[in-house]
Amino acid sequence: MEKKYNVDSFNLDHTKVKAPFVRLAAKKVGEKGDIVTKFDIRFTQPNKEFMSTGGIHTLEHLMAEYIRDEMEGVIDLSPMGCRTGFYFTVWGDRTEEEIANHLMNVLKKVAVWDKPVPATTEEECGNYKDHNLEDAKLYAQKWVDGISQKGWSAF
């Protein structure tokens, strides 16, 4: 892939990928040898479909909280502005398959979630009124089904 822009995803040909997927977006090695790895976790097909704001917001709350129970070294899980997925950043040299397996465990739980969504009060959340658990559950199940059928690869 030719690097035209500084932002990795701007260099990705969004017409070639097949969602859902897990894609290594970047790996950085710090001055002291620390490795930080960032992944593109795509839920919907770019430029064809996108997640509702309430659905992606609720999905982010559930994933961000429970991925930390699933694995060590989580730095951040952030929704993409295009609302087709998330960036997931972790310490260490991690593989797409490893991340997909951990996310599969979390998203299987989210798909059948029947408890309160964490951190949805005015004190805990900057947009606490914009949540949609039913959408989040649908997106989680779609990701699980898609990865189960085609694997985690973007292509």
Secondary structure, 3 states (H helix, E strand, C coil): CCCCCCCHHHHCCCCCCCCCEEEEEEEEECCCCCEEEEEEEECCCCCCCCCCHHHHHHHHHHHHHHHHHHCCCEEEEEECCCCCEEEEEEECCCCHHHHHHHHHHHHHHHHCCCCCCCCCCCCCCCCCCCCCHHHHHHHHHHHHHHHHHHCCCCC
